[in-house]
Amino acid sequence: MAVTVNLSWTAPIVSSTQGEPDSYNVYRDSTQITSGIMINSDGVLEYDDAGLPDAVAGTPVTYSYTVSAVNAAGEGAQSDAETLSI
């Protein structure tokens, strides 16, 4: 059975020296899975990671997610990882 993970992050505080992010990239297990995510009107980043396999033979599958900001200066560092098992 496939599952969807609903991800959300609070947008980071903007550095006055680097400028506002234009968009954000999302990574699963160190692999970029999407780019160009924009914040919503509440200042929250949202992304649905769909089609993931759930537990295999009763053993949970673990995923680790990070996000990074992108602006004219390039891509920033990835956030601390959030890990979950499904």
C-alpha positions, 0 to 999 in steps of 0.5 A, spaced: 500 500 500 502 506 498 502 512 503 502 520 502 507 524 507 504 531 509 510 535 510 510 542 513 516 547 515 515 554 518 519 559 513 526 561 516 528 568 519 530 572 513 538 574 513 539 581 512 545 580 508 543 574 504 536 576 502 529 573 502 529 566 499 525 565 492 523 558 493 525 552 497 528 545 495 525 538 499 530 532 500 528 525 502 534 521 505 539 526 502 536 526 495 532 532 492 525 530 491 522 537 489 524 544 488 521 551 487 516 550 493 513 557 495 511 559 502 503 559 503 500 566 506 501 563 513 509 563 512 509 555 512 512 551 507 508 545 505 509 539 500 506 532 500 510 526 498 506 521 495 506 514 493 511 512 498 511 504 500 508 503 508 511 498 512 514 492 509 512 485 512 511 489 519 517 492 519 517 500 518 520 504 513 524 510 515 524 516 511 529 523 513 527 529 510 530 536 510 529 543 506 533 548 504 532 555 501 534 558 494 535 565 492 539 569 487 546 567 491 544 560 491 542 554 495 543 555 502 544 549 507 539 544 508 535 544 515 536 539 521 533 532 518 526 530 521 525 523 521 519 518 521 517 511 520 511 509 516 
